[in-house]
């Protein structure tokens, strides 16, 4: 049942809109991908879980999905406002490695996290360095009307397009006035016309060389970060395409600059028609908040997915944690919250277990599932309401005395949207051994067997002693655990 019209919140218009594809029967989506200079932290990965759920929902609604995610391996500076060093060059220098090796290592690490979180492969990964010739042609096409050259590079004049920074929630004149006031106090780029102007092409300074640089009409150098996404999204999806996604941190600078470039390339018309921005709908997920400050990559051992696994948490528990909050809401991370999500996932896996070997019957219906499916569809159609959709999935798992094949088909369809992999996970998969643990599972099971015998003999002193001995070795014995897990490593 997919009858409810899909409504999505458009950051550009600040309202939910019924999704109507640019091309009938097809949805074209572009997602801002990672800059591969370091491992992604779990806050970064929330953006890709969100984009994956969006893509799965579009598929659920019967649309052919063309999803593109970019890989930025050049051009992104340490400050989004055109200041600082290139992130890739900086990391390569710190590690005394080739920038190409740095890019490849962290690209593979990112792809490993994508796989671990059951994020579907997009139709295409676009890598920035593969598109530099197209970036130069794009810049040449807009330079005369919208850009000016300085010693440091080619800059886009934001006053040449209508409604600049509308996406950020401010009118162009407001934003430019604020920026110019700040510009009078300090400006890292000398002679810019407006403080909000941004680099299209960054020249290599005289007497220096970069590992990544190309010849251009404006001298040897590298493209600006914002240029990359305009070129790659337009080249693969065509303007206008349907949806552009990214984290809320892109809403203030990166995406307004992308939009300005798109306007310059396609037209100079205002953003009263969202299609003039290059995409009909712009969508942004909110932040993942972690109070200890370990979300920042500058903090050393920041929170990346591998750290969660090392602590004994299955990565899909983190995916479920993301789904428990609406994508536009802040999500606070805590180890207790992650543990609760893991327990919830275990319950779902146990409930789905008896259906694993059942042949699904998607062609059949049962009245008990009609309201559950309607609830699920309405939730996902209401701007990706995953928290309510999860409860509908649990209700479907709890339905009794129905044909197992029909139930399998219903649960499978719901899970295909939420991406938890309920029919590929087992209880054993979800019991991940913490990296710091030294006791073996065989030792744990043997101790629990002895404890079971002691309890049967009503020797509770011996039972308690075994429990305490296990506790000192990082094993929590879960007496009365209705899930039947019996123990977990802490």
C-alpha positions as CSV (number, residue, x, y, z in Angstrom):
1,X,0.0,0.0,0.0
2,X,1.7,3.2,-1.2
3,X,-1.2,5.4,-1.9
4,X,-0.3,8.4,0.4
5,X,1.2,11.3,-1.5
6,X,4.9,11.8,-0.5
7,X,5.5,15.1,1.1
8,X,9.0,16.4,1.7
9,X,10.3,19.5,3.6
10,X,12.0,21.8,1.2
11,X,14.7,23.9,3.0
12,X,14.5,26.5,0.2
13,X,10.8,27.2,0.6
14,X,10.7,26.3,4.3
15,X,7.6,24.1,3.8
16,X,6.6,20.6,3.1
17,X,5.7,20.0,-0.5
18,X,4.1,17.1,-2.4
19,X,6.9,15.5,-4.4
20,X,6.3,15.7,-8.1
21,X,9.3,14.5,-10.1
22,X,10.9,16.5,-12.9
23,X,10.8,13.4,-15.1
24,X,7.7,11.3,-14.8
25,X,8.3,8.0,-12.9
26,X,11.9,8.9,-12.0
27,X,13.6,10.5,-9.0
28,X,17.0,12.1,-9.4
29,X,18.9,12.7,-6.2
30,X,22.3,14.2,-5.4
31,X,23.9,13.9,-2.0
32,X,27.0,15.9,-0.8
33,X,29.5,13.2,0.0
34,X,32.6,13.2,2.2
35,X,35.9,15.0,1.9
36,X,38.2,12.0,2.2
37,X,41.0,13.5,4.3
38,X,40.0,11.6,7.5
39,X,37.7,9.0,8.8
40,X,34.0,10.0,8.9
41,X,32.6,10.4,12.4
42,X,29.2,9.0,13.2
43,X,27.6,12.5,12.9
44,X,28.8,12.6,9.3
45,X,27.3,9.1,8.7
46,X,23.8,10.3,9.9
47,X,23.6,12.3,6.7
48,X,24.0,9.1,4.6
49,X,21.6,7.1,6.6
50,X,19.0,9.9,6.0
51,X,19.8,10.0,2.3
52,X,19.5,6.2,2.1
53,X,16.1,6.2,3.7
54,X,15.0,9.0,1.3
55,X,16.1,6.9,-1.6
56,X,14.4,3.7,-0.2
57,X,11.2,5.7,0.3
58,X,11.2,7.0,-3.3
59,X,11.6,3.3,-4.4
60,X,8.8,2.3,-2.1
61,X,6.7,4.9,-3.8
62,X,7.3,3.2,-7.1
63,X,9.8,5.6,-8.6
64,X,13.0,4.7,-10.5
65,X,15.8,6.1,-8.4
66,X,19.0,7.7,-9.8
67,X,21.1,8.6,-6.7
68,X,24.5,10.2,-7.0
69,X,27.0,10.8,-4.1
70,X,30.2,12.7,-4.6
71,X,33.7,12.1,-3.2
72,X,35.6,15.3,-2.6
73,X,39.3,14.7,-3.0
74,X,40.4,18.2,-3.8
75,X,39.4,21.8,-3.2
76,X,37.8,21.7,0.3
77,X,39.6,24.2,2.6
78,X,39.9,24.0,6.4
79,X,37.5,26.9,6.5
80,X,34.3,26.7,4.5
81,X,34.6,30.4,3.8
82,X,37.7,30.2,1.5
83,X,40.3,30.5,4.2
84,X,43.0,28.1,5.4
85,X,44.7,25.1,3.7
86,X,43.2,22.5,1.4
87,X,42.2,19.7,3.8
88,X,43.6,17.0,1.5
89,X,47.0,18.8,1.1
90,X,47.2,19.4,4.8
91,X,46.6,15.8,5.7
92,X,49.0,14.6,3.1
93,X,51.7,16.9,4.5
94,X,51.1,15.8,8.1
95,X,51.3,12.1,7.1
96,X,54.1,12.5,4.7
97,X,52.1,10.6,2.1
98,X,50.9,11.1,-1.4
99,X,47.6,13.0,-1.5
100,X,46.3,10.3,-3.8
101,X,47.1,7.6,-1.2
102,X,45.3,9.7,1.5
103,X,42.2,10.0,-0.7
104,X,42.1,6.3,-1.5
105,X,42.6,5.2,2.1
106,X,39.8,7.3,3.5
107,X,37.5,6.7,0.6
108,X,37.7,3.0,1.3
109,X,37.2,3.6,5.0
110,X,34.1,5.6,4.2
111,X,32.8,2.9,1.8
112,X,33.3,0.3,4.6
113,X,31.1,2.4,6.9
114,X,28.5,2.7,4.2
115,X,28.4,-1.0,3.8
116,X,28.3,-1.6,7.6
117,X,25.3,0.7,8.0
118,X,23.4,-1.1,5.2
119,X,23.4,2.0,3.0
120,X,22.5,1.1,-0.5
121,X,25.0,1.8,-3.3
122,X,24.1,4.9,-5.3
123,X,23.7,4.7,-9.1
124,X,27.0,6.5,-9.3
125,X,29.9,7.8,-7.1
126,X,31.3,10.9,-8.6
127,X,35.0,11.7,-7.7
128,X,35.9,15.4,-7.9
129,X,39.3,14.9,-9.6
130,X,37.6,13.0,-12.4
131,X,35.6,16.1,-13.3
132,X,38.2,18.9,-13.3
133,X,38.1,19.5,-17.1
134,X,34.3,19.9,-16.8
135,X,34.8,22.3,-13.9
136,X,37.1,24.5,-15.9
137,X,34.5,24.6,-18.8
138,X,31.7,25.4,-16.3
139,X,33.8,28.3,-14.8
140,X,34.7,29.6,-18.3
141,X,31.0,29.7,-19.1
142,X,30.0,31.9,-16.2
143,X,33.2,33.9,-15.7
144,X,32.4,36.9,-17.9
145,X,29.1,37.7,-16.3
146,X,29.5,36.5,-12.7
147,X,33.2,36.3,-11.8
148,X,36.3,38.4,-11.4
149,X,40.0,37.6,-11.1
150,X,42.3,38.4,-8.2
151,X,45.9,37.4,-7.6
152,X,44.6,34.5,-5.5
153,X,42.1,33.1,-7.9
154,X,38.8,33.5,-9.7
155,X,35.9,34.6,-7.5
156,X,32.2,34.5,-7.9
157,X,30.4,37.9,-7.3
158,X,27.3,36.9,-5.3
159,X,25.6,40.2,-6.2
160,X,25.2,39.0,-9.8
161,X,22.4,36.5,-8.9
162,X,19.0,37.0,-7.3
163,X,18.1,35.9,-3.8
164,X,21.6,34.9,-2.7
165,X,21.6,33.0,0.6
166,X,17.8,32.6,0.6
167,X,18.5,28.9,1.5
168,X,20.2,30.0,4.7
169,X,17.0,31.7,5.8
170,X,18.1,35.3,5.1
171,X,17.5,37.7,2.3
172,X,20.5,38.5,0.1
173,X,20.8,42.2,1.1
174,X,20.7,41.3,4.8
175,X,23.4,38.7,4.5
176,X,25.6,40.8,2.3
177,X,25.3,43.8,4.7
178,X,26.3,41.6,7.6
179,X,29.2,40.1,5.7
180,X,30.5,43.5,4.5
181,X,30.5,44.8,8.0
182,X,32.6,41.9,9.1
183,X,34.7,42.3,6.0
184,X,35.7,45.8,7.1
185,X,37.1,44.3,10.3
186,X,39.0,41.3,8.8
187,X,39.0,39.7,5.4
188,X,41.4,36.7,4.7
189,X,41.1,37.4,0.9
190,X,42.3,40.8,-0.2
191,X,40.2,42.9,-2.6
192,X,37.1,40.8,-2.8
193,X,34.1,42.9,-3.9
194,X,31.8,41.4,-1.3
195,X,32.8,39.4,1.8
196,X,30.4,36.6,0.7
197,X,32.1,36.2,-2.6
198,X,33.7,32.8,-3.0
199,X,36.5,31.1,-5.0
200,X,35.6,29.3,-8.2
201,X,39.3,28.6,-8.9
202,X,42.2,28.9,-6.5
203,X,45.6,29.8,-8.0
204,X,48.7,28.1,-6.7
205,X,50.7,30.9,-5.0
206,X,53.8,32.0,-6.8
207,X,56.8,29.9,-5.9
208,X,54.7,27.0,-4.5
209,X,53.4,23.8,-5.9
210,X,50.5,21.5,-4.9
211,X,50.2,17.7,-5.3
212,X,46.9,18.4,-7.0
213,X,46.9,21.2,-9.5
214,X,45.8,21.8,-13.1
215,X,46.3,24.4,-15.8
216,X,43.4,26.8,-16.4
217,X,42.7,30.2,-18.1
218,X,43.4,31.7,-14.6
219,X,46.7,30.0,-14.0
220,X,47.8,26.7,-12.5
221,X,45.6,25.8,-9.5
222,X,42.7,23.8,-8.2
223,X,38.9,24.2,-8.3
224,X,36.9,25.6,-5.4
225,X,34.9,23.2,-3.2
226,X,31.5,24.7,-4.2
227,X,32.2,24.4,-7.9
228,X,32.6,20.6,-7.7
229,X,29.1,19.8,-6.6
230,X,27.5,22.1,-9.2
231,X,29.4,20.5,-12.0
232,X,29.0,16.8,-10.9
233,X,25.3,17.1,-10.1
234,X,24.5,18.9,-13.4
235,X,26.7,16.6,-15.5
236,X,25.2,13.3,-14.2
237,X,21.6,14.3,-13.3
238,X,21.0,17.4,-15.5
239,X,19.5,20.7,-14.4
240,X,17.0,20.8,-12.8
241,X,17.0,17.6,-10.9
242,X,14.7,16.6,-8.1
243,X,16.4,16.6,-4.7
244,X,19.7,17.7,-3.3
245,X,20.6,16.5,0.2
246,X,23.2,17.2,2.8
247,X,23.8,18.0,6.4
248,X,22.4,21.1,8.0
249,X,26.0,22.5,8.2
250,X,25.9,22.9,4.4
251,X,22.8,25.1,4.5
252,X,24.6,28.3,5.4
253,X,27.6,28.5,3.0
254,X,28.2,25.5,0.7
255,X,24.7,25.0,-0.7
256,X,23.9,28.8,-1.1
257,X,27.1,29.0,-3.1
258,X,26.2,25.9,-5.1
259,X,22.8,27.5,-5.9
260,X,24.4,30.8,-7.0
261,X,26.6,28.9,-9.4
262,X,23.7,26.9,-10.7
263,X,21.7,30.1,-11.3
264,X,24.6,31.6,-13.2
265,X,25.0,28.5,-15.3
266,X,21.3,28.0,-16.1
267,X,19.7,31.4,-15.8
268,X,19.8,34.5,-13.5
269,X,16.2,34.2,-12.4
270,X,15.1,34.4,-8.8
271,X,14.5,31.5,-6.4
272,X,10.7,32.1,-6.2
273,X,10.9,29.1,-8.6
274,X,13.0,26.5,-6.7
275,X,14.0,24.9,-10.0
276,X,16.2,27.9,-10.7
277,X,18.4,26.6,-7.9
278,X,19.4,23.5,-9.8
279,X,17.2,21.2,-7.8
280,X,13.5,21.4,-7.0
281,X,13.9,20.4,-3.4
282,X,16.8,20.9,-0.9
283,X,16.8,18.6,2.1
284,X,19.0,18.8,5.2
285,X,19.4,16.4,8.2
286,X,20.0,18.0,11.6
287,X,23.1,17.5,13.8
288,X,24.0,14.5,15.9
289,X,24.9,16.0,19.3
290,X,27.5,14.5,21.6
291,X,28.0,16.4,24.8
292,X,31.6,15.3,25.5
293,X,33.0,17.0,22.4
294,X,34.2,13.8,20.8
295,X,32.3,14.4,17.6
296,X,35.0,16.8,16.3
297,X,37.8,15.2,14.4
298,X,40.2,17.6,16.1
299,X,39.6,15.9,19.4
300,X,41.8,12.9,18.6
301,X,39.8,9.8,19.3
302,X,36.6,11.0,17.8
303,X,33.4,9.0,17.5
304,X,33.7,6.9,14.4
305,X,31.7,3.8,13.6
306,X,34.7,1.5,14.3
307,X,34.8,2.8,17.8
308,X,31.2,1.7,18.4
309,X,32.0,-1.7,17.0
310,X,35.1,-1.9,19.2
311,X,32.9,-1.2,22.2
312,X,30.6,-4.2,21.3
313,X,27.8,-2.4,19.4
314,X,26.6,-3.6,16.0
315,X,26.6,-0.8,13.5
316,X,22.9,-1.3,12.6
317,X,22.1,-0.4,16.2
318,X,23.4,3.1,15.3
319,X,21.3,3.1,12.1
320,X,18.3,2.2,14.3
321,X,19.3,5.0,16.7
322,X,19.2,7.5,13.8
323,X,15.8,6.2,12.6
324,X,14.3,6.7,16.1
325,X,14.6,10.5,15.6
326,X,13.2,12.5,12.7
327,X,15.9,13.5,10.4
328,X,15.2,17.2,10.9
329,X,15.5,16.9,14.7
330,X,18.7,17.0,16.6
331,X,19.7,13.6,17.8
332,X,21.7,13.3,21.1
333,X,24.2,10.4,21.2
334,X,24.8,8.5,24.4
335,X,26.1,5.0,25.0
336,X,23.0,4.3,27.0
337,X,20.8,5.3,24.0
338,X,22.9,3.2,21.7
339,X,22.5,0.2,24.1
340,X,18.7,0.7,24.1
341,X,18.7,0.8,20.3
342,X,20.7,-2.4,20.2
343,X,18.2,-4.1,22.6
344,X,15.3,-2.9,20.4
345,X,17.1,-4.3,17.3
346,X,17.6,-7.6,19.1
347,X,13.8,-7.8,19.8
348,X,13.0,-7.2,16.1
349,X,15.5,-9.8,14.9
350,X,14.1,-12.4,17.3
351,X,10.6,-11.6,16.2
352,X,11.6,-11.9,12.5
353,X,13.6,-15.1,13.1
354,X,10.7,-17.6,12.6
355,X,10.0,-16.0,9.2
356,X,13.6,-16.2,7.9
357,X,13.0,-19.4,5.9
358,X,9.4,-18.7,4.9
359,X,8.6,-18.0,1.3
360,X,7.1,-14.5,1.1
361,X,3.6,-14.1,-0.5
362,X,3.5,-10.5,-1.6
363,X,0.6,-11.1,-3.9
364,X,-1.7,-12.1,-0.9
365,X,-3.3,-9.8,1.7
366,X,-4.6,-10.2,5.2
367,X,-7.0,-7.7,7.0
368,X,-4.8,-7.6,10.1
369,X,-2.0,-5.9,8.0
370,X,-4.2,-3.3,6.3
371,X,-4.1,-0.7,9.1
372,X,-0.5,-1.4,9.9
373,X,0.6,-0.9,6.3
374,X,-1.5,2.3,6.1
375,X,0.2,3.6,9.3
376,X,3.6,2.8,7.9
377,X,3.0,4.4,4.5
378,X,1.4,7.5,6.0
379,X,4.4,7.9,8.3
380,X,7.0,7.6,5.6
381,X,5.0,9.8,3.2
382,X,4.9,12.5,5.9
383,X,8.5,13.8,5.4
384,X,10.1,10.5,6.2
385,X,8.5,9.9,9.6
386,X,10.8,7.0,10.6
387,X,9.9,7.0,14.4
388,X,6.3,6.2,13.7
389,X,7.2,3.8,10.8
390,X,9.4,1.8,13.3
391,X,6.4,1.3,15.6
392,X,4.4,0.1,12.6
393,X,7.1,-2.4,11.8
394,X,7.0,-3.7,15.3
395,X,3.2,-4.0,15.2
396,X,3.6,-6.0,12.0
397,X,6.1,-8.3,13.7
398,X,3.7,-8.8,16.6
399,X,0.7,-9.9,14.5
400,X,-0.3,-13.5,15.4
401,X,-2.3,-16.2,13.7
402,X,-1.8,-15.1,10.1
403,X,-0.3,-16.8,7.1
404,X,3.5,-16.7,7.6
405,X,4.2,-16.0,3.9
406,X,2.0,-12.9,4.0
407,X,3.6,-11.7,7.2
408,X,7.1,-12.3,5.8
409,X,6.2,-10.2,2.7
410,X,4.8,-7.3,4.8
411,X,7.8,-7.2,7.1
412,X,10.2,-7.5,4.2
413,X,8.6,-4.5,2.4
414,X,8.8,-2.4,5.5
415,X,12.3,-3.4,6.2
416,X,13.3,-2.6,2.7
417,X,12.4,1.1,3.4
418,X,14.1,1.2,6.9
419,X,17.1,-0.9,5.9
420,X,17.6,-2.8,9.1
421,X,18.3,-6.1,7.4
422,X,16.1,-8.1,9.7
423,X,16.2,-11.2,7.6
424,X,20.0,-11.2,7.2
425,X,20.9,-10.6,10.9
426,X,21.1,-13.3,13.5
427,X,21.4,-13.2,17.3
428,X,25.1,-14.2,16.9
429,X,25.7,-11.3,14.6
430,X,24.4,-8.8,17.2
431,X,26.7,-10.2,20.0
432,X,29.9,-8.3,19.0
433,X,32.9,-8.9,21.2
434,X,34.4,-5.6,22.5
435,X,38.0,-5.1,21.5
436,X,39.2,-4.8,25.1
437,X,37.6,-8.1,26.2
438,X,40.0,-10.9,27.0
439,X,37.6,-13.7,28.2
440,X,36.5,-16.1,25.5
441,X,32.9,-17.0,24.6
442,X,33.6,-20.6,25.4
443,X,34.8,-19.6,28.9
444,X,31.6,-17.5,29.4
445,X,29.3,-20.3,28.3
446,X,31.1,-22.8,30.5
447,X,30.8,-20.4,33.5
448,X,27.1,-19.9,32.8
449,X,26.5,-23.7,32.6
450,X,28.1,-24.0,36.0
451,X,25.9,-21.2,37.3
452,X,22.8,-22.8,35.9
453,X,23.6,-26.0,37.8
454,X,24.2,-24.1,41.0
455,X,20.9,-22.3,40.7
456,X,19.1,-25.5,40.0
457,X,20.7,-26.9,43.2
458,X,19.6,-23.7,45.0
459,X,23.3,-23.0,45.8
460,X,22.8,-19.2,45.4
461,X,26.1,-18.4,47.0
462,X,28.0,-20.3,44.2
463,X,25.7,-18.7,41.6
464,X,26.4,-15.2,42.9
465,X,30.2,-15.9,43.0
466,X,30.2,-17.0,39.4
467,X,28.2,-13.9,38.4
468,X,30.7,-11.7,40.3
469,X,33.7,-13.4,38.7
470,X,32.2,-12.8,35.3
471,X,31.5,-9.2,36.1
472,X,35.2,-8.6,37.0
473,X,36.0,-9.8,33.5
474,X,33.6,-7.4,31.8
475,X,30.7,-9.8,31.4
476,X,27.2,-8.7,32.5
477,X,24.9,-11.7,33.3
478,X,21.4,-10.7,32.3
479,X,19.2,-12.6,34.7
480,X,15.5,-12.5,33.6
481,X,16.4,-11.3,30.1
482,X,13.3,-11.9,28.1
483,X,15.4,-11.7,24.9
484,X,17.3,-14.8,25.9
485,X,20.7,-13.2,25.4
486,X,21.7,-14.2,28.9
487,X,25.0,-12.1,28.9
488,X,26.7,-9.3,27.2
489,X,30.3,-7.9,27.3
490,X,30.6,-4.5,28.8
